[in-house]
Amino acid sequence: MHTISVILPTLNAARTLDRCLASIRAQVYPRESVEIVLADAGSTDDTLAIAKRYGVDRIVANPLKTGEAGKAAAIEASTGNILALIDSDNIFDDRCYFTKAAALFDDPAIHSAEPMAWTYDPTDTLVNRYCALLGMNDPVSWFLGNYNRYSHLSRSFTGVPVRVAGVTEDAVIVDVDPSRVPTFGANGFMIRRSTLEGLDWKPYYFDIDVFQQAVHAGRGRIGVIKTETRHLFCDSVGQFRRKQARRIRDYFHHAKGNRRTYDYTGVPKLRYIGFVLATLTVVPLIVQSLRGWLNKRDPAWWFHPVACWITLWEYSWGTLRSVYGTKEYDRSEWKQ
C-alpha cells in the first residue's frame, strides 16, 4: 500500500485550517498510511493549536515564510512515497480522494494525480464561486489557456492540447505535451517522491515549475481524477486584489533570482495581448461573462470584468516595480 505524506504549509491559517484538516482526517484511506507534515512560517493565531488537535504528525519551521518554501521544508521532513501538496484553504468533500489517487499510482507510468474541478457551492462567497465556475484563481490563465481545472466557460479542464492515454471509472489519464504544460501542481496535487529525483525544488517548491520540469524529464503522465476540491480562496474583493499583488511580486522576485523555471514562451504572445485588449475594452469580458452565465447561472460571473481589471492593474504595477528592484510580498501581517 502506498504511504501518503500530506505536505501542508501554513501562516496564520486558523480561518480555514480546521476544515482542511477535518477533511484530510475524514479520508477513508488507512490512517496509518497517511502522515501530515505541516511547515509553519511563524503563525501567531490558533494555527498550531488546531494542528495539534488533529494530531498532525510533524510540525517543522519555515523561516523563508512563503508557501513554496514551506512545501520544500515539509517534503524534506516527510517519509511517504506519495506526496500530497495541499494548501490550508483546501477541503476534500470526496472522502475517497486519497483512495482513488493511490489506485492510479499502482500504474508505474503515472507520475502524478490531481482533482479535475473546484467545488462549486452556491452559498460560498462571490469570489470563490467565480473561481470555481471559471476553473482558476487567475483570469489570465483563461486567456493563456494553461488552466488545469474544469471551467464552466470552456467545459474543459484545460485549454491546451493533451493526449488522452486512457480513461478509468475515476480518472482521465493524460500525457502532457512538453511544449504546452498546464498549471498542474497544487491544491490537492499528488506526485511520487521518486518523480522529484533530479528536479529543482529546494529551497522553494514552485508547483507549476516542478510539474513542468517533470514533464520535460519524461514524467508527464498524470491522472486527472473525476472529483472536486473545495478552495476557500477569497472572502472578499480586497483579498483577491492582495493575492494578485502577492503573486506578481513574488514571481518577479524569484524570477530575477533565477528560481522560477516555468517556461511561458510556448504561449503565443497574442494571448497576452488578448488579455490586455479584452480588459481595456471590457466588451469581450462581458461576452465571456454572458457565456458563462448561460452555461451555469450565477451572478458571480459578472465579477469577471472586475477580476480582470484588478489583475491587469496589479500585474502592470508589479511589472513596473520590478524594473527598479524586486522584493517578496510583505508577509508580516499575512493571514489566510
C-alpha positions in Angstrom: 0.0 0.0 0.0 1.2 3.5 -0.9 2.2 5.8 2.0 0.9 9.3 1.6 2.6 12.4 3.1 0.4 15.4 3.2 2.5 18.5 2.6 0.9 21.5 4.3 2.4 25.0 4.5 0.8 27.4 6.9 0.9 31.0 8.1 -1.9 32.3 10.3 -4.3 29.8 8.7 -6.7 29.4 11.5 -9.6 30.7 9.4 -9.5 27.6 7.1 -7.2 25.0 8.7 -9.8 23.3 10.9 -12.0 22.4 7.9 -8.9 21.4 5.8 -7.5 19.0 8.4 -11.0 17.6 9.2 -11.4 16.7 5.5 -8.0 15.0 5.5 -8.7 13.0 8.6 -12.1 12.0 7.1 -10.4 10.2 4.2 -11.2 6.5 4.2 -7.6 5.7 3.3 -6.0 3.9 6.2 -4.8 6.4 8.7 -1.6 4.6 9.5 -0.6 5.1 5.8 -1.1 8.9 5.9 1.2 11.3 7.6 0.6 15.1 7.8 3.7 17.3 7.8 3.0 20.9 8.5 5.6 23.6 7.7 4.7 26.7 9.7 6.1 30.2 8.9 5.6 31.6 12.4 1.8 31.7 12.9 0.6 33.9 15.8 -3.1 32.8 15.6 -4.5 29.4 16.6 -2.9 27.5 13.6 -0.6 25.4 15.7 -3.2 24.6 18.3 -5.6 23.4 15.6 -2.8 21.3 14.1 -2.1 19.6 17.4 -5.9 19.0 17.9 -5.9 17.0 14.7 -2.8 15.0 15.6 -0.6 16.4 12.9 2.4 14.1 12.7 5.2 16.6 12.3 5.5 20.3 12.5 8.6 21.9 11.0 9.7 25.5 10.8 9.6 27.6 7.6 11.9 30.5 8.2 11.6 31.6 4.5 7.9 32.3 5.1 6.5 31.6 1.7 4.2 28.7 0.9 6.7 27.4 -1.7 9.4 27.3 0.9 7.1 25.6 3.3 6.4 22.9 0.8 10.1 22.2 0.3 10.7 22.1 4.1 7.8 19.7 4.6 8.8 17.4 1.8 12.3 17.1 3.3 10.8 16.1 6.6 8.3 13.6 5.1 8.6 9.9 4.6 5.7 8.8 2.3 6.3 7.5 -1.2 3.4 9.7 -2.5 3.4 13.5 -1.7 0.0 15.3 -1.5 0.5 19.0 -2.0 -2.4 20.5 0.0 -2.9 24.1 1.0 -4.6 25.1 4.2 -7.6 26.5 2.3 -8.3 23.2 0.5 -11.2 21.0 1.6 -11.9 17.5 0.3 -15.6 16.7 0.3 -14.8 13.4 -1.5 -13.7 11.1 1.3 -12.3 8.6 -1.2 -9.9 11.0 -2.9 -6.8 9.5 -1.5 -8.0 6.0 -2.3 -8.7 7.0 -5.9 -5.3 8.6 -6.3 -3.5 5.7 -4.7 -5.2 3.3 -7.2 -3.8 5.4 -10.1 -0.2 5.2 -8.6 -0.4 1.4 -8.9 0.4 2.0 -12.5 4.2 2.9 -12.6 3.7 5.0 -15.7 1.6 7.5 -13.8 3.7 10.1 -12.0 1.1 12.4 -10.6 -2.6 13.0 -10.0 -4.9 15.9 -9.4 -8.7 16.6 -8.9 -10.5 17.7 -12.1 -12.6 20.5 -10.7 -13.2 23.0 -8.0 -16.3 22.5 -5.9 -19.0 25.0 -6.8 -21.1 25.9 -3.8 -23.9 28.4 -4.4 -23.7 29.5 -0.8 -20.0 30.4 -1.0 -18.6 33.9 -1.3 -18.9 35.7 -4.7 -15.1 35.4 -5.4 -14.9 31.8 -4.5 -17.9 31.0 -6.7 -16.4 32.9 -9.6 -13.1 31.0 -9.3 -14.9 27.7 -9.1 -17.0 28.5 -12.1 -14.1 29.8 -14.2 -11.9 26.9 -13.0 -9.0 29.1 -12.0 -7.9 31.7 -9.5 -6.2 33.9 -12.0 -8.2 35.1 -15.1 -5.0 35.5 -17.1 -4.9 31.7 -17.2 -8.2 31.7 -19.1 -6.6 33.8 -21.9 -3.4 31.8 -21.9 -5.3 28.5 -21.9 -3.0 26.8 -19.4 -5.5 26.3 -16.6 -5.9 22.9 -15.0 -9.4 22.6 -13.5 -12.7 22.2 -15.2 -14.1 25.5 -16.5 -17.8 26.1 -16.9 -16.9 28.6 -19.6 -14.9 26.2 -21.8 -16.5 23.0 -20.5 -13.0 21.5 -20.3 -10.3 21.1 -17.6 -7.6 22.7 -19.7 -7.2 24.9 -22.8 -4.0 23.3 -24.1 -3.8 20.1 -26.1 -3.2 16.9 -24.1 -3.2 13.3 -25.3 -5.7 11.1 -23.5 -3.8 7.9 -22.7 -6.7 6.1 -21.1 -10.0 6.6 -19.1 -10.9 4.7 -15.9 -14.0 4.9 -13.8 -12.4 7.5 -11.6 -10.0 9.4 -13.9 -8.8 10.6 -17.3 -5.2 9.7 -17.9 -3.3 12.2 -20.0 0.1 12.7 -21.4 1.2 16.4 -21.3 2.9 17.9 -24.3 6.2 19.5 -23.1 5.7 22.5 -25.4 2.4 23.5 -23.6 2.2 22.5 -20.0 -1.0 23.2 -18.0 -0.5 24.7 -14.5 -0.9 21.4 -12.6 0.9 21.1 -9.2 -1.1 22.4 -6.2 -4.3 22.3 -4.2 -4.6 18.5 -3.9 -1.9 17.6 -6.5 -0.2 14.3 -5.7 3.2 13.2 -7.0 5.5 10.3 -6.5 8.5 11.1 -4.3 10.7 9.4 -6.9 9.5 11.7 -9.6 11.2 14.6 -7.9 14.6 13.0 -8.3 16.9 15.3 -10.3 14.4 18.2 -10.3 15.0 21.6 -8.9 12.6 22.0 -5.9 14.8 23.2 -3.0 14.6 25.6 -1.1 11.4 26.7 -2.9 8.9 24.2 -4.3 7.2 26.2 -7.1 4.4 23.8 -8.0 3.9 24.6 -11.7 7.6 24.8 -12.3 8.3 21.4 -10.7 5.5 19.8 -12.8 6.9 21.3 -16.0 10.3 20.0 -15.1 8.8 16.6 -14.6 7.1 16.7 -18.0 10.4 17.7 -19.7 12.1 14.8 -17.8 9.6 12.3 -19.4 7.4 12.1 -16.3 4.4 13.9 -17.6 1.6 11.3 -17.4 -1.0 12.5 -14.9 -4.3 11.1 -13.7 -7.0 13.8 -13.7 -9.4 12.4 -11.1 -13.1 12.9 -11.7 -13.7 14.7 -8.4 -13.8 18.1 -6.9 -11.8 20.1 -4.3 -13.2 23.0 -2.4 -10.9 26.0 -2.4 -11.6 28.8 0.2 -9.5 31.2 -1.9 -11.0 34.6 -1.1 -13.7 36.0 1.2 -13.6 39.4 -0.5 -12.6 41.5 -3.5 -9.9 43.1 -1.4 -8.4 39.8 -0.5 -8.4 38.9 -4.2 -6.5 42.0 -5.0 -4.0 41.3 -2.3 -3.4 37.8 -3.5 -2.9 39.0 -7.1 -0.4 41.6 -5.8 1.5 38.9 -3.9 1.5 36.6 -6.9 3.2 39.1 -9.3 5.6 40.5 -6.8 6.8 37.1 -5.6 7.1 35.9 -9.3 9.5 38.8 -10.3 11.5 38.5 -7.1 12.2 34.8 -7.7 12.4 35.1 -11.5 15.2 37.6 -11.1 16.9 35.3 -8.7 16.7 32.5 -11.4 14.5 30.4 -9.2 11.5 30.3 -11.5 11.6 27.7 -14.3 8.1 27.6 -15.7 8.5 28.4 -19.4 5.8 30.8 -20.7 7.5 31.1 -24.1 5.3 28.4 -25.6 2.2 30.6 -25.1 1.5 32.7 -28.2 2.1 36.4 -27.4 -1.2 37.2 -28.9 -2.8 35.6 -25.9 -1.2 38.1 -23.6 -2.2 40.9 -25.9 -5.7 39.5 -26.0 -6.0 39.7 -22.2 -4.9 43.3 -22.2 -7.2 44.4 -25.0 -10.1 42.5 -23.7 -9.7 44.1 -20.3 -9.3 47.6 -21.6 -12.2 47.4 -24.0 -14.4 45.4 -21.5 -16.8 44.1 -24.2 -15.1 40.7 -24.6 -15.2 40.2 -20.9 -18.9 40.9 -20.8 -19.4 38.4 -23.6 -17.4 35.8 -21.7 -19.4 36.5 -18.5 -22.7 36.1 -20.5 -21.4 32.8 -22.0 -20.5 31.6 -18.5 -23.8 32.7 -17.1 -25.7 30.8 -19.8 -23.7 27.7 -19.0 -24.1 27.9 -15.3 -26.4 30.7 -14.0 -24.8 32.5 -11.1 -24.3 36.3 -10.8 -20.7 35.6 -9.7 -19.9 35.5 -13.5 -20.2 39.3 -13.5 -17.2 39.6 -11.3 -15.1 38.5 -14.3 -14.5 42.1 -15.7 -13.7 43.3 -12.2 -11.2 40.4 -11.7 -9.5 41.1 -15.0 -9.2 44.8 -14.2 -7.7 44.1 -10.8 -5.3 41.6 -12.3 -4.2 44.0 -15.1 -3.6 46.8 -12.6 -1.7 44.7 -10.1 0.3 42.9 -12.8 1.1 46.1 -14.6 2.1 47.8 -11.4 4.2 44.8 -10.3 6.0 44.7 -13.6 6.9 48.4 -13.3 8.1 47.9 -9.8 10.3 45.1 -10.9 12.3 47.4 -13.1 13.6 49.2 -10.0 14.0 46.2 -7.8 12.2 43.2 -6.5 11.1 42.1 -3.1 8.8 39.4 -1.9 5.4 40.4 -0.8 5.5 41.5 2.9 4.0 38.7 5.0 4.4 40.3 8.4 0.6 40.9 8.6 -0.4 37.9 6.5 -3.3 35.7 7.4 -5.3 33.2 5.3 
